[in-house]
């Protein structure tokens, strides 16, 4: 893959090299410690780092052991701040970024990026990042991270099982009633399960927030910072979660189990992250035909979807490392880094250059199933987090209650009251 330079950045680097005395040209190598979540994501983080180091031989990237999840990563960073062992660069989940900033900024342990973006120039910024994308890395009006991965939930479906069920795979339902009916038909016509939407089995509350956003609601009021899903949107969300099980006999599978079942041809419909497009295709390996479809949005006027993923942030306070870290952030969110990340996952690109033919334009033209999540950008919303570094603890409580709702141990109405009460209790203590 060719080395990419923007005109402005290339001019700055070249000018500095020409002006520097011989001793400065042979600068000592800088090593950056980097932390990301999800061990499976090494499949694109490591190739990106290798490409970066080839282009920047004076900077070495060393990855810390990947965190098991976004929640685990956030907890590790909070602990590391207390022991002065923070990594130099960290990929922070969008829902925990606000509390990360509010925790580390008063301690001077995270760097705002407004100044370095301004130094690159407005034209460079506009050519690479849309305002919508940049907003994912903003907190309290400042730019703290450059968005690296971005995703919205999408639907994966087994075209062969749908055909066997007597339906048309080229006309996948656009509403939840249609999805449930199709899942029921798949279950009745084969030895496969109809669907999996692992609301209560996900590693975080992303898919739960998707249900709330789907009905035009929000999990927390950004002004009052109080629970906001106790109304109509919440009632419809929990009722739908119960219907998935009651009406389709949906099995209780976690994300990995659902992906394995789908890839084995034993699951007709899977709702999950666009980040699985690459691994799903590799796992299926031609055993059957599959496709992707947009996430059904119930409220066409107000409904939306939370944007999953993470932003790269700079935590080091060493000037030499800060300079190197900024070069790394530009690369990983630039066209070359994003091309590697997208092809290794299925995530939506966060750089505007990537859809050009020399990067991924031709790939998207040949593989339309990879574009489903990108088409949902108009309804993408922020992935909300709870104040006080309480998102992880809140989700631990919420998922147990959601499981009880889906299994029928409590009614959706009772369960919603428990969800609100449990969340409110943690927020106020």
C-alpha positions in Angstrom: 0.0 0.0 0.0 1.4 3.4 -1.0 2.5 6.0 1.5 0.0 8.8 1.7 0.9 12.5 2.3 -1.4 15.5 2.4 0.1 18.5 0.7 0.2 20.6 3.9 1.7 17.9 6.1 4.3 16.9 3.6 5.4 20.5 3.2 5.7 20.9 6.9 7.8 17.7 7.3 9.9 18.4 4.3 10.6 22.0 5.4 11.5 20.9 8.9 13.9 18.3 7.5 15.6 20.8 5.3 16.0 23.4 8.0 17.2 21.0 10.7 20.9 20.7 11.5 22.5 17.2 10.9 22.2 16.3 14.6 18.5 16.9 14.7 17.9 14.8 11.5 19.1 11.7 13.4 16.6 12.0 16.2 16.3 9.3 18.7 13.5 6.8 18.4 10.3 7.5 20.3 8.3 4.6 21.7 4.6 4.9 22.2 2.6 2.6 24.5 -0.9 2.1 23.1 -4.0 0.5 24.6 -7.1 -0.7 22.7 -10.1 -2.9 23.6 -11.2 -6.3 22.1 -8.3 -8.8 21.5 -9.8 -9.7 18.1 -9.1 -6.2 16.9 -5.4 -6.9 16.8 -6.2 -8.1 13.3 -6.2 -4.5 12.1 -4.5 -2.6 14.9 -1.2 -4.4 14.3 -1.1 -4.0 10.5 -1.8 -0.3 10.9 1.0 0.1 13.4 3.4 -1.8 11.1 2.5 0.5 8.2 2.9 3.5 10.4 6.3 2.5 11.6 7.5 1.8 8.1 6.5 5.4 7.2 7.9 6.7 10.5 11.0 4.7 11.4 11.8 7.1 14.3 8.6 6.1 16.1 7.9 2.7 17.6 4.4 1.5 18.6 4.1 -1.0 21.4 0.7 -2.4 22.3 -0.3 -3.2 25.8 -2.4 -6.3 26.3 -5.8 -5.6 24.7 -8.7 -5.0 27.2 -11.5 -7.6 27.1 -14.1 -4.9 26.3 -14.7 -1.2 26.3 -15.8 -1.3 29.9 -12.7 -3.2 31.0 -10.5 -0.8 29.1 -12.1 2.2 30.8 -11.7 0.7 34.2 -8.0 0.0 33.4 -7.4 3.6 32.4 -9.1 4.9 35.6 -6.8 2.7 37.7 -3.7 3.6 35.7 -4.4 7.3 36.3 -4.2 6.6 40.0 -0.9 4.8 39.7 0.7 7.0 37.1 0.9 4.2 34.5 -1.2 5.6 31.7 -0.5 4.5 28.2 0.6 7.2 25.7 -2.3 6.7 23.3 -5.7 5.1 24.1 -8.7 4.2 22.0 -11.6 5.4 24.2 -15.2 4.2 23.5 -17.5 7.0 22.6 -19.8 6.4 25.5 -17.0 6.6 28.1 -15.1 9.4 26.5 -16.9 12.2 28.3 -16.2 10.8 31.8 -12.6 9.9 30.7 -12.0 13.6 29.9 -13.7 14.9 33.0 -11.6 12.5 35.1 -8.2 13.1 33.5 -8.4 16.7 32.4 -8.3 18.2 35.9 -5.2 16.1 36.5 -3.5 17.3 33.3 -3.4 13.7 32.0 -5.2 14.1 28.6 -4.3 16.4 25.7 -6.9 18.5 23.8 -6.5 18.3 20.1 -7.9 21.7 19.0 -4.5 23.3 18.8 -2.8 20.6 16.6 -5.9 20.5 14.4 -5.7 24.2 13.9 -2.0 24.0 13.1 -2.8 21.5 10.3 -5.1 24.0 8.8 -8.9 24.2 8.2 -8.5 23.0 4.6 -6.7 19.8 5.7 -9.3 19.1 8.5 -12.2 19.6 6.1 -10.7 17.4 3.5 -10.3 14.5 6.0 -13.1 14.7 8.6 -16.7 15.6 8.4 -18.2 17.7 11.3 -20.4 14.7 12.2 -17.4 12.5 12.6 -15.3 15.1 14.5 -18.3 15.5 16.9 -17.8 11.9 18.1 -14.5 12.9 19.6 -15.7 16.2 21.2 -16.6 16.8 24.9 -17.8 20.1 26.4 -17.0 21.9 23.2 -13.4 20.7 22.8 -11.8 18.1 20.5 -10.3 15.4 22.7 -10.1 12.5 20.3 -9.9 11.6 16.6 -12.6 9.1 15.7 -11.0 5.8 14.7 -13.8 3.2 14.5 -17.5 3.9 13.9 -20.4 1.6 13.6 -24.2 1.4 13.8 -26.1 -1.9 14.4 -27.1 -3.7 11.2 -29.0 -6.9 10.3 -27.2 -10.0 8.9 -29.5 -12.5 7.2 -29.1 -16.0 5.7 -30.4 -15.7 2.2 -30.7 -19.5 1.8 -32.8 -20.0 5.0 -35.1 -17.1 4.0 -35.7 -18.7 0.6 -36.4 -22.0 2.2 -38.9 -20.3 4.5 -40.8 -19.2 1.3 -39.8 -15.5 1.6 -37.8 -13.2 -0.7 -34.3 -12.4 0.6 -34.1 -9.4 -1.8 -37.0 -7.8 0.1 -35.8 -8.0 3.7 -38.4 -6.5 6.1 -37.9 -2.9 7.1 -40.0 -3.1 10.3 -39.8 -5.2 13.5 -43.1 -6.9 12.9 -41.8 -8.2 9.6 -38.5 -9.3 11.1 -40.2 -11.2 13.9 -42.6 -12.9 11.4 -39.7 -13.9 9.1 -37.7 -15.3 12.1 -40.7 -17.3 13.0 -41.0 -18.8 9.5 -37.3 -19.6 9.4 -37.6 -21.5 12.7 -40.6 -23.4 11.5 -39.1 -24.4 8.1 -35.6 -25.5 9.2 -33.5 -26.8 12.0 -32.1 -23.3 12.5 -33.1 -20.6 15.0 -34.9 -17.7 13.6 -33.1 -14.7 15.1 -30.7 -13.4 17.7 -30.7 -9.9 19.2 -28.5 -10.3 22.3 -29.7 -7.2 24.1 -28.9 -8.6 27.5 -25.8 -10.6 26.5 -23.8 -7.8 24.8 -20.6 -6.6 26.5 -22.0 -3.1 26.9 -25.3 -1.2 26.6 -24.9 -0.4 22.9 -27.7 -2.6 21.6 -29.9 -1.6 24.5 -29.4 2.0 23.6 -30.2 1.1 20.0 -33.7 0.0 21.1 -34.3 3.2 23.0 -33.0 5.4 20.2 -35.0 3.3 17.7 -38.2 4.6 19.3 -37.0 8.2 19.5 -35.9 8.1 23.1 -32.6 8.6 25.0 -31.1 6.8 28.0 -30.1 10.0 29.9 -31.1 13.6 29.6 -27.9 15.5 28.6 -29.1 18.6 30.5 -30.3 17.2 33.8 -28.1 14.0 33.5 -31.0 12.0 34.9 -32.6 8.7 33.6 -34.6 9.5 30.5 -35.9 6.0 29.3 -38.8 5.6 31.7 -41.4 6.9 29.2 -43.0 5.7 26.0 -39.7 4.8 24.2 -38.6 2.7 27.1 -41.9 0.9 27.3 -41.8 0.1 23.6 -38.2 -1.0 23.8 -38.7 -3.6 26.6 -41.9 -4.9 25.0 -40.0 -5.5 21.8 -37.2 -7.2 23.6 -39.7 -9.6 25.2 -41.4 -10.3 21.8 -38.1 -11.4 20.3 -38.1 -14.4 22.7 -41.8 -15.0 23.2 -42.7 -14.9 19.5 -39.6 -16.4 17.8 -38.2 -18.8 20.5 -35.0 -16.8 20.3 -32.1 -18.5 22.0 -30.0 -16.7 24.6 -26.7 -16.4 22.9 -23.8 -14.0 23.6 -22.2 -12.1 20.7 -19.6 -14.7 20.0 -22.0 -17.6 20.2 -24.5 -15.9 17.9 -21.8 -15.2 15.3 -20.7 -18.8 15.4 -24.3 -20.0 15.0 -24.9 -17.7 12.1 -21.7 -18.6 10.4 -22.6 -22.3 10.8 -25.9 -21.8 9.0 -27.9 -22.4 12.2 -29.3 -18.9 12.7 -31.4 -17.0 10.2 -31.1 -13.4 11.4 -28.4 -11.7 13.5 -28.5 -8.1 14.8 -25.0 -6.9 15.6 -22.2 -4.6 14.6 -21.1 -3.7 11.1 -17.6 -4.6 12.5 -18.4 -8.2 11.9 -18.8 -8.0 8.1 -15.3 -9.1 7.3 -15.1 -11.8 10.0 -18.6 -13.1 9.1 -17.7 -13.5 5.5 -14.5 -15.3 6.3 -16.2 -17.6 8.8 -19.0 -18.5 6.4 -16.5 -19.2 3.6 -19.1 -19.7 0.9 -21.2 -22.3 2.8 -24.3 -20.2 2.1 -25.3 -16.8 0.8 -25.7 -14.0 3.3 -26.7 -10.3 3.2 -27.0 -7.3 5.3 -29.9 -4.9 5.8 -30.5 -1.7 7.7 -31.6 -1.8 11.4 -35.4 -1.3 11.4 -36.2 2.1 12.8 -39.7 2.2 14.4 -40.0 6.0 14.8 -39.3 7.4 11.3 -39.4 11.0 12.6 -37.3 10.8 15.8 -35.7 7.4 15.7 -31.9 7.0 15.5 -29.0 4.7 16.3 -26.1 5.0 18.7 -22.7 5.2 17.0 -20.4 2.6 18.4 -16.7 2.6 18.2 -13.8 4.6 19.7 -11.7 7.7 19.3 -7.9 7.8 19.7 -6.8 10.1 22.5 -3.4 11.3 23.6 -2.6 10.8 27.3 1.2 11.3 27.4 2.5 14.6 28.8 6.0 14.2 27.3 6.5 16.7 24.5 8.4 14.4 22.2 5.9 11.6 22.7 3.0 14.1 22.2 4.4 15.1 18.8 4.9 11.4 17.8 1.4 10.5 19.1 -0.2 13.2 16.9 1.5 11.8 13.9 0.2 8.4 14.9 -3.4 9.7 15.3 -3.3 11.4 11.9 -2.1 8.1 10.4 -4.6 5.7 12.0 -7.5 8.1 11.2 -6.1 9.0 7.8 -6.9 7.3 4.5 -4.2 4.6 4.7 -4.9 3.6 8.3 -8.7 3.7 7.7 -8.4 1.5 4.6 -6.6 -1.1 6.7 -9.1 -0.8 9.6 -12.2 -1.1 7.4 -10.9 -4.0 5.3 -10.0 -5.8 8.5 -13.4 -5.3 10.1 -16.3 -3.7 8.3 -16.4 -0.6 10.4 -17.5 2.6 8.7 -14.5 4.8 7.7 -14.0 8.0 9.6 -11.9 9.7 6.9 -13.5 11.3 3.9 -10.7 10.3 1.6 -11.4 6.6 2.0 -14.3 6.3 -0.4 -12.1 7.4 -3.3 -11.4 4.7 -5.9 -7.7 4.5 -4.9 -8.7 3.5 -1.4 -12.1 1.8 -0.9 -14.3 3.2 -3.5 -14.0 0.2 -5.8 -14.3 -2.2 -2.8 -17.7 -0.7 -1.8 -18.9 -0.9 -5.4 -18.1 -4.6 -5.5 -19.3 -5.3 -2.0 -22.6 -3.5 -1.3 -23.2 -5.4 1.9 -20.3 -3.4 3.4 -22.2 -0.1 2.8 -25.3 -0.8 4.9 -24.0 0.9 8.0 -22.7 3.9 6.0 -26.2 4.5 4.7 -27.3 4.9 8.3 -25.1 7.9 9.0 -28.1 10.3 8.7 -29.7 8.7 11.8 -26.5 8.1 13.7 -26.5 9.6 17.2 -24.0 9.8 20.0 -23.5 6.7 22.2 -24.4 8.1 25.5 -22.6 7.4 28.7 -23.5 8.0 32.3 -21.8 10.5 34.6 -19.4 9.7 37.3 -17.6 6.7 35.6 -20.7 4.7 36.4 -21.6 3.3 32.9 -20.0 -0.1 33.5 -21.6 -0.6 36.9 -25.0 0.5 35.5 -24.8 -1.9 32.6 -24.1 -4.8 35.0 -27.4 -4.1 36.7 -29.3 -3.3 33.6 -28.4 -6.5 31.7 -29.6 -8.7 34.5 -33.0 -7.0 34.5 -33.2 -7.1 30.7 -32.6 -10.8 30.9 -35.4 -11.3 33.3 -37.7 -9.2 31.0 -36.8 -11.3 28.0 -37.2 -14.6 29.8 -40.6 -13.6 31.1 -39.6 -13.6 34.8 -41.0 -10.1 35.1 -43.4 -8.2 32.9 -41.9 -5.6 30.6 -43.7 -2.9 32.6 -42.3 -4.2 35.9 -38.9 -4.6 34.4 -38.8 -1.1 33.0 -39.6 0.2 36.5 -36.7 -1.9 37.9 -34.4 -0.6 35.2 -35.1 3.0 36.0 -34.9 2.5 39.7 -31.6 0.5 39.5 -30.0 3.1 37.2 -31.2 6.0 39.3 -29.9 4.4 42.5 -26.4 4.1 41.1 -26.4 7.6 39.6 -27.4 9.2 42.9 -25.0 7.2 45.1 
